[in-house]
Each structure stands twice: as structure tokens, then as C-alpha cells.
């Protein structure tokens, strides 16, 4: 410790500025990690630092005033923007013109990664048409804004797209986006507004480049029962869904290896199993499945009723589950309520139809310990027939 203290004192006494001795490229990398206010403040360090901040390739404006953003952009000298972010929690319609001009600046600078976050603004801001023809974007995140696509989308370099709380994300808009993003590898749809999905509408996700797909919605919202979600993605590797969608069809996903399913629905057992079955029709080649559940039915199903529910669920599973077997499934993990019998048919299906299954992990959630219920569920699962003689089944109780 003394040695380092002496070293630091010697450096201070010598008047050396070791930070300024670093190459510009390294200093710019450091500045890119700082808040924009702090970046601008570095101009007071020395003559060398006076204009250095204006050449950083990453611009992030989080809760900053319009005048500050405009002033920074007017002095910015870098020929290309690698990353550009705008974030407002109290966005008002009067800011739309300013945001349009800032986005145009980023587009003209061939922006690579673009993040627009307008939290809780009730979709006041409508994206300008110039954004849809920005072919330099490789990563795009849009939250709490409105889509109005009037011309063809030209996101030729786009690889990652995250859309959250968007207005007017209809099936037609999704088609236009995917047609205009031929290199898209990861798509995240969070909290889709079901008002945008009409009755009898086909919401299709069709992409030959897509490798990761995540769909997440508010559990208080419901996809129209007559609307259909169809997925064609021959190179899709990972699929995650956390939604109540009655008709979900994975029509062409031969490369899928990992599926994360949270098909929350608080209705009857038969309907819940139908949701599960629809998704499972398309993942027969998957190697790992994670089944999550937010169904808590402790007030509906008593411990005494549980064996009856288990018997009913198993009969339903054997009668309706599609064949052929899950030939590639090796790992299955499930987290669910201990008193949710809809998980039982899923477990029975997997054990009977997964000949190469290696490991099954079941985590049962309950607000308080209930040894009797846990024992009933555990015995029911462990007594199920298995097509894989080496399958290891682990059942644990998780208190919440």
C-alpha cells in the first residue's frame, strides 16, 4: 500500500497528466461510457480536451433538455455515429419537431445503433418516414412511440430489433418490417397492444435470417381469440413466448434448439392444455424446453381435489397430444405453482415422448410449505412412464 501511495504522490508532484498521455482512441472509448453531461465537462481539463468530446462516436441523451441536445449536436464533429440514444420520461407533443431534427442528424451521420425510449408518453411521438429508409442501422430499439409506415422499409443492415409498447404494430406493419430487414437475427416484441391486432387477423413472423425470437405481453391483455400467430423461421434457434395467444403455430422452425414457454392463462385446464399443445406442435426437434407458469390456483383447487385433477389431466394429455415423439429433447425445466394441475400433462407428455431425455427439473412454487401437496405431486410425477431409461427427474419446492 505504501509503495502505491508513494507512487501516486510522486506522480502528483511531477505534475504529469497520465490520462492525457493516453491515445485519443482510448480516451474516446472511455468518454463513450460516460453520461453526456460529464463528457462535455471534460472540455475544461486542458486545451487538448477542449474539443475532444465532440469527436466521440456515441451520443446518449437521457433526460436532457432540448437546448442541451441541440447545442451538443451543433458542435459535434465525428463523421459517423456508432450509437445514438434519446430517452424522455416526460415527452410532450411539442418536442416532436426537435426529435425529428435530431433523428435526421443521426441518419445523415449513418447511425449504427439507435435507441428511442419515450416512457409513458401515450404514444405521442410518431416515427418519421426518413427512419424507415435508414439502411445503416444495425441495432434498433423503439419504445412507447407510434409506427406509421407509408413506404417500403429499408433496414438492409439491421440485425437486432426490439419493439416495446408500440402503437400500430399490426400484422401488416410486422410484414413490412420483416420484408425490409433481410439480415435480421434477433427480434424482441414486448407488450404488444392488442388493440392493434384485429379479429381474424393473421400476425405472421416470416424470416429466413431470424435466429432469436422473443414475444412478451402484459398478462392482463388478451390476444383476440380468432387472431392467429404464425411463425416461419427456418434458422430460428431460440424461441421465447410469455403471452396469452390462443392460436400459435410454429410452422417452419427446423433449427430450433431452445424454447422458453410461459403460456399464462387463468381458465380451465382443458383450454390451458390446448394453448400448450398448439406451441408444442412446432417444437418437436427442440433440445431444451423451459416451461414457466404464473398460474396460482391455491384458492380454486384444494389438496383433496389434486389427485382428481391429475387423473383428468393425464387422460386429456394421452387423448390429444400430437405425434410423433420429441426425438431430440434432452433437457426440460419447469417452474410452476404446486397446485396448478395443468403442468401435469406437460410433464407426462415429455416423459412418454422424449426417448433421449437426460434431465428434467421441476420447481414447484407455493407461498407456504405444504408437505402433503408436494408429496402428492412428486409421487404422481415419479410414477409416470418414461421412454428414456436414463432420464433424471428432479423435483424441488420453492417458497415465495
N, C-alpha and C positions, 0 to 999 in steps of 0.2 A: 504494500500500500504506500509506504514512504517513498519508494522508488518512483511510483506513478505521480505522487504529489509533487516531488522534486522536478519531475519531467514537465508537469503542467506549469509549474512556477517558472521554470527556465523558458518555456515557450512564451509565456505571457510577458516575461521580462525582455525577451528578444524582440517583441513586437511583431512576430511572424503571424500571418493570417493563413493558416494551413488550409482552411476551407476554400479560400480564393485561389489557392495553388492547384486545386483540382481542375481537371479539364472541363471545358464548357459542357460537353455531352453528359458528364456525370452530374454536374451541378443542375443541369436541366432535368435530369431524371429525378433528382431529389426534389426539386421545385414542383414537379408534376404530382407529387404525393401530398402537397400542402393545400390548404384552403386558399382560394383565390385572394382573399384579403391579405393573408400572410405573404403570398407570393409577391404582390405589389409592394408590400412594405420592405422587401429586401432591397429595393432600389436605393435606400438610404445608406447601405453598407459602405459603398465605395463607388468611385467612378466606373469601375468595371461592372458593378452590379446595377448601375443606374438603368440600363436598358435591357439587361439580360433577361428579366422576367417576361419581356414582350416577345421572346422567341421560343417560349415553351410550347410544345406541340399539343398539350392537353389543357382544355379550358373547362372548368367546372364552376357553375354559378348556383349556389344553394342559398335560397332566401336572401338574395341581394337585391338592392334597389335597381330599377331600370336605368337610372342615370349612371350608376356604377358600372353596370354591364356595358352600356353604350360607350362609356369613356375607355374602358379596358379594350374593347374591340377596335376602337378608333386608333389605338396606339400599338396594336398587336401586329407583328411583322413576319411571323413564321409563314412560309409559303403553303403549308398544308396542316390541317387539323387532324390529329390522330384520334382524339376523344373530345367530345363536346357534350356537356350536360347542363340542362336547365331544370330547376326544381323550385316550385312555388306551392306554399300551403294556402295562401290567401289570394289565389288568382282571380282577377276580375276581367270582365269583357274588354275594359279599356286597355288592357295590356296586349290584346291580340295583335295589333299593328306592330308593336315593338317586337313581339316574339317572331312574327313573320319576317321582319327585317333581320333579326339575329340568325334565324334559320337560313335565310338566303345567304348571309355571310358565310355560315358554315358550309353550305352546299357549294358555294363558289370556291371555297378552300378545300374541296374534295374530302370532306369529313369521312373518317373511317368508322368510328363508333359514336352513336348518337343516343342520348338518354333524355327523355322528356317525361317529367313527373309533375303532374298538376293535381295534387292531393285534394280530394273532396271539393272539387270545383263545379260539380254537377255538369260536367262536360261542356263548359263554356267555350273552350278553345277547340276550333276546328282546324285540322291539319291543312296546310296549304298544298295546292296541287303540285308545286315545284318539288315537294319532298318525295312524291311517288316516282319521280324520274331521276332521283339521285342514285346513279349507278356506282358510286364509290363506297357506299355504306356496306360494312361487313357485319356489324352488330347493331341491332336496333331495339330499343326498349321504349314502349309507349304506355303511359298510364293516365287514366282519367281525362281522355280527350275524345273528340268525335272524328270518325272516318267519313270522308266524302270523296270517293274515288270516281272521278269523271273521265279519266283517260287510262291508258294501259299502265300498269305498274312496271317499273324498270329497275328492279333491285338485283342486278345481274351478279353482284359480288356478295350479296347478303348470305351469311352462314348461320347467324343466331338471331332469332326474332322472339321477343317477349311482349305480349299484349295483355294488359290488365285493366279491368274496369272500363273497357271501351264502349262507346256508344256507336250503334250502327254496324256492329260486326256480324253482319248477316251471312248466310251461306254464299250468296253471290259475291260479297266482299272478300270472303275467305278464298273463293275460287280465283278471283283476280290477283290476290296477293301471291298465292302459290304458283300461278302461271308466270308471274313476273319475278319469281325468285328461284331460278333453276338450280342454284347451288346451296339451297337452304338445308342445313344439317340438324338444327335444333329449333323446335317450335314449342313455346310455352303460352298457353291460353289460360289466364287466371280470371275467375269471377266474370264469366260471360254474362251479359244482361239478357235474360230470357225474353224480354220484350222485343228483342231484335230477331228472335227465332220464331217464325210464323208456324201456325198449324200446318201439318202435312209437308213441311219444308225438309229438303234433304241438305244436311250440313255435311259436305264432303271434304275430306282431307286427302288429297291425291298428290303424291310427290315421290319421285324416284330417287331423290337425293337425301330425304329425311332419315336421320338416324336416331333422334331422340324426340319424343312427343309427350308433353305434359298437359293435362286438362284438369283444371280445378275450378269449382264453382262454390258459391255460398250454399250451405246445406238448407237454408231457408227458401231457396229458389228451386223451381221445378221446371225442367225441360218439358215442353209440350209433349203429351203422351203420343201424339200422332207424328211428331217430328223424328227424323232418323239421322243418326250419326254413322257415317260410313268412312272407313279408313282404307286407302290403298297406299301402301308404303313398302315396297319390296326390300328396301335396305334398312328398314327400321330395326334398331337393336334394343331400345328401351322404351317401354310404354307405361305411363303413369296416369291414372284417372282417379279423381276424387270428386264424384258428381252423382246426381240422380238423373240418369239418362235411361229411359225405358228401352230404347232400341239402339244398341251399339253393336256394330258389325265390323270386325276386323277382317276384311275380305281378302287382303293380299299382304301378309306380313311374314313371309317365309324365313326371314333372317332374325326374327325377334328372339332374344335370349333372356330378357328380364322384364317381368310385368309386375307393377305395383297397383293393386286394386283397392279402392275404398268406395264401394258402391252403396253408400248410405241411403237407407230408406226405412221409414218407420211404419210400414204397412204390414200386411200379413206375411206369413212365412213363404207361402207359395209364390207371391209376387216378388219377394226378395230373391228367391232362388231363380226365378226367371231372369232377373237382372244379371245375376251371376252367370247363368248358363249362356246368355247371349254373348258375353265377353269371352267366356271360355271356349266358345266355338272357334275363335280365331287364334288361340294361343297354344295349340296342341304341340307345337315344336319348341316351346319355350323351355329353358333350362332352370330358371329360378322364378318363383312366384312369391310375392309378399301380399297377403290379404289383410287389409286393415278394416276395422269396423268401429263406427261411432254409435252403434245401436245399443241403447241402455234400456232394458225391458224389465228391470227388477220389480217395478210396480205392477207389471202385467202378468208375468209368469212366476209362479211360486215354485219352491223347491219340489213340492209334491207333483206338480204338473210337468216337471222337466223330463222324466223318463218317457212320458206320453209324447211330448214334443219331439224327443229324439227319435222315437219309433216312427212318427209321422214323417219327419224329415228324411230319414233313411229310405223309406218306401218311395217318397217323391223323387229322391235322387236316382234310384235304380230305374224308375219308370221313364224319366225324362232326359237324363243327361246324354248328350250326343256322343257318338263314337266316331273315329277309332280312339284308341288309348293315347295317353300322354306319353309318347315314346321317349322324349328327351328330358323330361322333368327330373332334376337331381336334387333341388333344394326348394323347400316350401316353408315360409314363415307366416304366421298369422297372429294378429293382436286383436282381441275382441272381448266383448262383455261375456262374463261367465254364464249369464242367464239368457244369452242370445242363441236359441236353437238353430238359427239359420246357418251358423258356422258348421254344424254337424254334417249336413250333406256334403259341404265342400270338402271336409276332411275325409269323409268316406269315399267320395269320388276319387280323390287324389291317391289314396292308399290302394284302391282297387284297380286304378287305371294308369298307374305310373310304375312300369316294370323296372326302371333303373333308378328309382328314388333312393337317395342316400341319406337325407336328413330332413326331418320335419320338426319345426319348433312352433309350439302353440303357447302364446302368452294370454292368460285369462285375466281380465281386469274386473275388479269389483271394489266398491267404496270401502267395504269392510270384509274381514275374513269370514268365509263360510265353508268350513271343512266338509260338511255334508254335500253341498252342491258341487264343490270341487272334486270330491271323490266320485260322485255320480258321472260327471263329465269325463274325468280321467279314465274311469273304468270303461265307459262307452267307447272312447277313442282307442284305447289299448286293445280292446276286444275285436276291433274291426279287422276284416280280412285284408291282407296285403299281397300285392302282386310282386313286390320286391322283397326277397327274403333277407336282404341286408339293410333294409330301411330302419334308421334310428329315429324314434319318436320321443321328443322331449316336451313335457307339459309343465308349465310353471304358473304360479299365481302372482299377479302384480297388483298390489294395493294402491289405490289412487285416492 
